[in-house]
Amino acid sequence: MKDKVVVITGASSGIGKALAFECAGKGAKVVLAARNQDKLFEVASLLPESELLLVQTDVTIESECKNLIEKTIERYGRIDVLINNAGVSMRALFSEAGLDVIRKLMDTNFWGTVYCSKFALPYLLKTEGSLVGVSSIAGYKGLPGRSGYSASKFAMQGFLEVVRIENMKKNLHVLIACPGFTSSNIRNMALSKDGTAQGETPLDESRLMSSEKVSQHIIQAIEKRKDRLILTTQGKMTVLLNKFFPKFMDKMVYSHMAKEPNSPFK
């Protein structure tokens, strides 16, 4: 990763923040993008000494994604890695969730990835670089209470898989990274049925894989140019068993998610 130009969306917290530390520690030139500029400056102030570029970016807005890539090229003249990490989750029954909630998840998780990838692709092809999407086990198995989240991650994975196949003879590396439940603030900021942040996590964060550990695995997968990365034992078992016993896994997932505190279903 040394001297590579790495663009990270959603870099102000969670996995994105951890990825920034991991890349900077390896000597990369890191471009941090997020909606909250104050949090970006806060992250930058904590990073080890390295070349940084901060670009305030709302990935749901096409023009801002274009600006992110243009600013990166203006500064560095190249892009070696784009990590589409910006994301939002939800926790509500589909029958009760507002359509604007589903739309917001698709705009951030799916369209944000599409916009940034579209504008970065010509430069990634020049460097034979890496296009990365931080997806989720929810992109392999639909999770009850997370209809918009699972839909957006399924869409992201299908999109990135197509980009990989279309460019397989051009040496473009495309990684779909799927963490399991991770200790980050994504659940605290997850949207409820009316679109407000739920403000609390239903999970015991101390038992989850840390954002730092997830970021280490993702960077290793980039360095090894892996196509897919599935993290946590639970995540790997979910994906594997779902291939062969999907109906059984429907029941298992329902039972597991129903046990969450204040679950929207029982």
C-alpha positions in Angstrom: 0.0 0.0 0.0 3.0 2.3 0.3 2.6 5.4 -1.8 -0.7 4.1 -3.3 -3.5 6.7 -3.6 -6.5 5.3 -1.6 -9.9 6.9 -1.6 -12.2 5.9 1.3 -15.8 7.0 1.6 -17.6 7.0 4.9 -14.2 7.7 6.5 -15.3 9.7 9.5 -16.2 6.7 11.7 -16.4 3.0 12.1 -14.8 0.8 9.5 -14.0 3.8 7.3 -12.0 5.5 10.1 -10.2 2.2 10.8 -9.3 1.8 7.1 -7.9 5.3 7.1 -5.6 4.4 10.0 -4.6 1.1 8.4 -3.8 2.7 5.1 -1.9 5.7 6.5 0.1 3.4 8.7 1.2 1.5 5.6 2.4 4.8 3.9 -0.5 5.3 1.5 -1.7 8.7 0.3 -5.2 8.7 1.8 -8.2 10.6 0.6 -10.9 10.8 3.2 -14.5 11.4 2.2 -17.6 11.8 4.4 -20.6 14.2 4.9 -19.4 15.6 8.2 -16.4 17.8 7.7 -15.8 18.3 11.4 -15.5 14.6 11.9 -13.1 14.3 8.9 -10.8 16.9 10.5 -11.0 15.0 13.8 -10.0 11.8 12.1 -7.2 13.5 10.2 -5.8 15.0 13.4 -5.4 11.5 14.9 -3.8 9.8 11.9 -0.1 9.1 11.8 1.9 11.5 9.7 1.0 10.9 6.1 -0.3 12.6 2.9 -4.0 13.4 3.3 -6.7 14.9 1.3 -10.1 15.6 2.9 -13.1 16.0 0.7 -16.6 16.6 2.2 -18.8 14.3 0.2 -22.4 13.1 0.4 -22.3 9.9 -1.7 -26.1 10.2 -2.5 -25.3 13.2 -4.6 -23.8 12.4 -8.0 -22.0 15.7 -8.4 -20.3 15.4 -5.1 -19.0 11.9 -6.0 -17.6 13.4 -9.2 -16.0 16.2 -7.3 -14.4 13.7 -4.9 -12.7 11.9 -7.8 -11.7 15.2 -9.6 -10.2 16.6 -6.4 -8.2 13.4 -6.0 -6.9 13.5 -9.5 -6.0 17.2 -9.2 -3.9 16.5 -6.1 -2.3 13.1 -7.0 -3.0 12.5 -10.7 -4.0 8.9 -10.1 -6.2 6.5 -8.1 -4.9 3.1 -7.0 -7.7 2.0 -4.7 -11.3 3.1 -4.2 -13.0 1.8 -1.1 -16.8 2.3 -1.2 -17.5 2.1 2.5 -20.1 4.8 3.1 -23.3 3.1 4.4 -26.4 3.3 6.5 -28.5 0.6 8.0 -32.1 0.3 9.2 -34.2 -1.7 11.7 -38.0 -1.9 11.0 -40.5 -4.2 9.4 -41.0 -3.5 5.7 -44.7 -3.3 6.3 -44.2 -0.4 8.7 -41.1 1.4 7.1 -41.6 4.5 5.1 -40.6 4.2 1.4 -38.3 7.2 1.9 -36.3 5.1 4.4 -35.8 2.3 1.8 -34.9 4.9 -0.8 -32.3 6.5 1.5 -30.6 3.2 2.0 -30.5 2.5 -1.7 -29.2 6.0 -2.4 -26.4 5.7 0.1 -25.3 2.0 -0.1 -26.0 1.3 -3.8 -26.1 4.5 -5.7 -23.2 5.9 -3.7 -21.1 3.0 -4.8 -22.3 3.3 -8.4 -21.5 7.0 -8.6 -18.0 6.9 -7.1 -17.1 3.8 -9.1 -18.3 5.3 -12.3 -16.1 8.4 -12.0 -13.1 6.5 -10.6 -13.2 3.6 -13.1 -11.1 5.2 -15.9 -8.3 6.0 -13.5 -8.5 2.6 -11.8 -8.1 0.9 -15.2 -5.0 3.0 -15.9 -3.4 1.9 -12.7 -4.8 -1.7 -12.8 -6.0 -0.8 -9.3 -8.6 -2.0 -6.8 -12.3 -1.3 -6.7 -13.7 -2.3 -3.3 -17.2 -2.4 -1.9 -17.7 -2.9 1.8 -20.9 -5.0 1.7 -22.3 -7.3 4.4 -23.5 -10.8 5.1 -26.9 -9.2 4.6 -25.9 -9.0 0.9 -25.9 -12.8 0.8 -28.9 -13.5 3.2 -31.9 -11.3 3.6 -32.2 -10.2 7.2 -35.7 -9.6 8.7 -36.1 -6.0 9.9 -33.4 -4.9 7.4 -35.3 -5.0 4.1 -33.7 -1.9 2.6 -30.2 -2.7 4.0 -30.2 -6.3 2.5 -31.7 -5.0 -0.8 -29.0 -2.4 -1.1 -26.2 -4.8 -0.3 -27.5 -7.5 -2.7 -27.6 -4.7 -5.4 -24.1 -3.5 -4.6 -22.7 -7.0 -4.9 -24.4 -7.7 -8.2 -23.2 -4.4 -9.6 -19.6 -5.0 -8.5 -19.6 -8.6 -9.8 -20.6 -7.3 -13.2 -17.9 -4.6 -13.2 -15.4 -7.3 -12.3 -16.5 -9.6 -15.2 -16.6 -6.8 -17.7 -13.1 -5.8 -16.9 -11.5 -9.2 -16.2 -9.1 -8.8 -19.2 -8.1 -5.3 -18.1 -6.5 -6.4 -14.8 -9.0 -4.4 -12.7 -9.2 -5.9 -9.2 -12.7 -5.9 -7.7 -13.2 -6.9 -4.0 -16.5 -7.5 -2.4 -15.8 -7.4 1.3 -18.6 -8.8 3.6 -18.0 -8.3 7.4 -20.4 -10.0 9.8 -21.7 -8.0 12.7 -19.0 -5.4 13.5 -18.4 -3.2 16.4 -19.1 0.2 14.8 -21.6 3.0 15.0 -23.7 1.9 12.0 -26.4 0.4 14.2 -26.5 3.5 16.4 -27.2 5.5 13.3 -29.5 2.9 11.7 -32.8 4.3 10.6 -36.1 3.4 12.3 -39.4 3.0 10.4 -39.9 6.8 10.3 -36.3 7.6 9.2 -35.0 8.8 12.5 -31.8 7.3 13.9 -32.5 4.5 16.4 -29.7 5.8 18.7 -28.9 2.6 20.3 -27.5 -0.8 19.3 -29.5 -4.0 19.9 -26.3 -6.0 20.0 -23.5 -6.6 22.6 -20.8 -4.7 20.8 -18.1 -6.2 23.1 -18.7 -9.6 21.4 -18.4 -8.4 17.9 -15.3 -8.1 15.6 -13.8 -4.7 15.9 -13.7 -2.2 13.1 -9.9 -2.3 13.4 -9.8 -6.0 12.8 -12.2 -5.7 9.9 -10.0 -3.0 8.3 -6.9 -5.2 8.6 -8.6 -8.1 6.8 -9.9 -5.8 4.0 -6.4 -4.3 3.4 -4.9 -7.7 3.3 -7.5 -8.8 0.8 -6.7 -5.8 -1.4 -3.0 -6.5 -1.2 -3.7 -10.2 -2.2 -6.2 -9.0 -4.8 -8.9 -11.3 -3.6 -12.3 -11.3 -5.2 -14.4 -11.9 -2.1 -13.9 -11.6 1.7 -16.4 -13.0 4.2 -15.6 -12.4 7.8 -16.5 -14.0 11.1 -17.3 -17.7 11.7 -21.0 -16.9 12.0 -20.9 -15.0 8.7 -19.1 -17.8 6.8 -21.5 -20.4 8.2 -24.5 -18.3 7.2 -23.3 -18.0 3.6 -22.3 -21.6 3.3 -25.4 -23.1 4.8 -27.6 -20.8 2.8 -26.3 -22.3 -0.4 -27.5 -25.8 0.5 -30.3 -25.3 3.1 -31.9 -21.9 2.3 -35.3 -22.8 3.9 -33.6 -24.0 7.1 -31.6 -20.8 7.2 -34.7 -18.7 6.8 -35.9 -20.1 10.1 -32.5 -19.8 11.8 -32.2 -16.1 10.7 -35.7 -15.3 11.9 -35.1 -17.0 15.2 -31.7 -15.2 15.7 -32.9 -11.8 14.8 -36.1 -12.1 16.8 -34.0 -12.5 20.0 -32.6 -8.9 19.6 -33.8 -6.5 22.3 -36.9 -4.7 21.2 -37.0 -6.7 18.0 -39.7 -5.4 15.6 -41.0 -9.0 15.2 -41.2 -12.1 17.4 
